[in-house]
Structure formats: C-alpha cells, structure tokens
Amino acid sequence: MSLLSVIVVWTAIVANGFSGVAALVHFKPILPGMAAAGVPVSWLTFPIGTLKTLGAIGLLVGMLAAPVIAVAAAAGLVVFFVCALYTHVLAHDLSAQFGLATALLVLNSATLWATLTWL
C-alpha cells in the first residue's frame, strides 16, 4: 500500500462521507442542484445519502481490515457517480453539482485503481 494510494483513499472516504451525510440531513445548499437535475428530495435519504455513506464506510473498513471490501465499495461508488452524471446530462443540468459529481467520479475511479493494487 503506497502513500499515494492511502492519500487517495482517505480523500475519498472524507469526500464521500461528507457528501453522503449532507444528503442524509438534506443540507440546504445541495437542494437547488438536485431539483435542477429532477431528483426528488425524498431520494436524498435513500438511495443517494445512504449509498454514499455506505461507500465511505466500505472504503474505511476495506482500508483497515479487508482490502476486497474497499474494492467493492470503490466500484460501487464509481457506478453511483456514472449514474449521477447520466442523470445530470439527461436533465441538461451542467451546474456546479455536475462538476462536483465529475470530480467525485474521477476521485472514486482513482480510488478503485488504488484499492485494486492492494490485492
């Protein structure tokens, strides 16, 4: 496990954890972007917030105990953010949240690569 992969995975844990908790508590600054993408507020709790938070927890558990769990969590987060970008594109929403979803897709893709090197 290289220092770079540890930094990438910890960054993903923090970013996805914050994003997931923000969705779970319906953090006001994210609501307009979700509305612009046509995402119902009820989806912030499940599936959005729940999946992001579980992904962050999976990365943490995988980093500390079982690397295969980190690989599964990272792969799940990559799929999640591909779907998120697809949703924004379908809604013709290229707002700041589209940029954030793009950044998180890149981060989680790097995390998937990093966790695969641990196996």
Summary of the structure (lengths in Angstrom):
residues: 119
radius of gyration: 14.0
end to end distance: 9.5
largest distance: 41.3
contacts: 394
relative contact order: 0.18
helix: 84%
strand: 0%
